Amino acid sequence: MRQKIAFLTTIFPMNDDFLTDFFNSLEEQTFKKFDIIVVNDGYEQFDTIKKRYIHLNIIELPYKNTPSKNREYGINYVKKMGYDIVIFGDSDDYFENNRIEKSIELLRGHDIVVNDLSLFNSNGIYNHKYLSNRIKNHTIIDFDFILEKNIFGLSNTAIRLNLLDSVDFDPSLIAVDWYLFSLLLLKAKHTIFTNETQTFYRQYSDNTIGMGEITLENIQNILKVKKTHYALMQKHLPYYEELYNNVIELDNTKDFSNLSTLTMQYPFWWELNT
């Protein structure tokens, strides 16, 4: 029996050129038999998109809520509709044309696939295969790896849906991806990193946070994300209480001078090393 494959995204009022890049890359995928599930939070001309990409099977879910609840709605939909695999992709990014094919291939022997990122902005790609600077191809990733940092985004991951129950995200959750994959890695047996395909990760002002640089200006945002994440994860693993207290102490003292992350090459999301 053929597997049901969903490519899941959310959209919102945004630059039309971003959506063109996104859907063009999906139209050019080497694997063709998948559905694109779009949680639409306020993008008003989406019928035009659907008419332009008639060869793609696009399923629109109008829904307006917080970013975390929009993600929740889409994930619960693909689970309810009996999809076997969900591949995540942000609508302001685009993807190498073998991304779906490679994800499906690796999910035959693994529960989760996380693929590489190439960073780009309005001037083009400026950092090719960023994660490979620190992670080798086909590295097995475990739960401990993302205790204090993250490489799992909702634009460079794919999962087998038998791993996932329905989700209920806190509306205040910022790093939905970090929280979701922390929970999944608590029970996933096989998670693999690949640089044999990639997500082209757009760096611009509307990103919650980019990748590639930690500055004094964005440390406060990182601390905010970590406090929320660790507070929620304490419900699942007591060890997070210590991580939470460490972040509170750092936030209270505001002494960031000893953070090695400020000079680290290729930091990951939310990474603050002392």
Secondary structure as the mmCIF struct_conf table of DSSP 4:
data_model
#
loop_
_struct_conf.conf_type_id
_struct_conf.id
_struct_conf.beg_label_comp_id
_struct_conf.beg_label_asym_id
_struct_conf.beg_label_seq_id
_struct_conf.end_label_comp_id
_struct_conf.end_label_asym_id
_struct_conf.end_label_seq_id
HELX_LH_PP_P HELX_LH_PP_P1 ARG A 2 LYS A 4
STRN STRN1 ILE A 5 ILE A 11
BEND BEND1 PRO A 13 PRO A 13
HELX_RH_AL_P HELX_RH_AL_P1 ASP A 16 GLU A 27
TURN_TY1_P TURN_TY1_P1 GLU A 28 GLU A 28
BEND BEND2 THR A 30 THR A 30
STRN STRN2 ASP A 35 ASN A 40
BEND BEND3 ASP A 41 GLY A 42
TURN_TY1_P TURN_TY1_P2 GLU A 44 GLN A 45
HELX_RH_AL_P HELX_RH_AL_P2 PHE A 46 ARG A 52
TURN_TY1_P TURN_TY1_P3 TYR A 53 HIS A 55
BEND BEND4 LEU A 56 LEU A 56
STRN STRN3 ASN A 57 PRO A 62
BEND BEND5 ASN A 65 ASN A 65
HELX_RH_AL_P HELX_RH_AL_P3 PRO A 67 LYS A 80
TURN_TY1_P TURN_TY1_P4 MET A 81 GLY A 82
BEND BEND6 ASP A 84 ASP A 84
STRN STRN4 ILE A 85 PHE A 88
TURN_TY1_P TURN_TY1_P5 SER A 91 ASP A 92
STRN STRN5 TYR A 94 PHE A 95
TURN_TY1_P TURN_TY1_P6 ASN A 97 ASN A 98
HELX_RH_AL_P HELX_RH_AL_P4 ARG A 99 LEU A 107
TURN_TY1_P TURN_TY1_P7 ARG A 108 GLY A 109
BEND BEND7 ASP A 111 ASP A 111
STRN STRN6 ILE A 112 ASN A 121
TURN_TY1_P TURN_TY1_P8 SER A 122 ASN A 123
STRN STRN7 GLY A 124 ASN A 127
TURN_TY1_P TURN_TY1_P9 HIS A 128 LYS A 129
HELX_RH_3T_P HELX_RH_3T_P1 TYR A 130 ASN A 133
TURN_TY1_P TURN_TY1_P10 ARG A 134 ARG A 134
BEND BEND8 ILE A 135 ILE A 135
TURN_TY1_P TURN_TY1_P11 ASN A 137 HIS A 138
HELX_LH_PP_P HELX_LH_PP_P2 THR A 139 THR A 139
STRN STRN8 ILE A 140 ILE A 140
HELX_LH_PP_P HELX_LH_PP_P3 ILE A 141 ILE A 141
HELX_RH_3T_P HELX_RH_3T_P2 PHE A 143 ILE A 146
BEND BEND9 LEU A 147 GLU A 148
STRN STRN9 ASN A 150 ASN A 150
TURN_TY1_P TURN_TY1_P12 LEU A 154 SER A 155
BEND BEND10 ASN A 156 ASN A 156
STRN STRN10 THR A 157 ARG A 160
HELX_RH_3T_P HELX_RH_3T_P3 LEU A 161 LEU A 163
TURN_TY1_P TURN_TY1_P13 PRO A 171 SER A 172
BEND BEND11 ILE A 174 ILE A 174
HELX_RH_AL_P HELX_RH_AL_P5 VAL A 176 LEU A 185
TURN_TY1_P TURN_TY1_P14 LEU A 186 LYS A 187
BEND BEND12 LYS A 189 LYS A 189
STRN STRN11 THR A 191 ARG A 202
BEND BEND13 TYR A 204 TYR A 204
TURN_TY1_P TURN_TY1_P15 SER A 205 ASP A 206
BEND BEND14 ASN A 207 ILE A 209
BEND BEND15 MET A 211 GLY A 212
HELX_RH_AL_P HELX_RH_AL_P6 LEU A 216 MET A 233
TURN_TY1_P TURN_TY1_P16 GLN A 234 HIS A 236
TURN_TY1_P TURN_TY1_P17 PRO A 238 TYR A 239
HELX_RH_AL_P HELX_RH_AL_P7 TYR A 240 THR A 253
TURN_TY1_P TURN_TY1_P18 SER A 257 ASN A 258
HELX_RH_3T_P HELX_RH_3T_P4 SER A 260 THR A 263
BEND BEND16 GLN A 265 TYR A 266
STRN STRN12 TRP A 269 TRP A 269
TURN_TY1_P TURN_TY1_P19 TRP A 270 TRP A 270
#
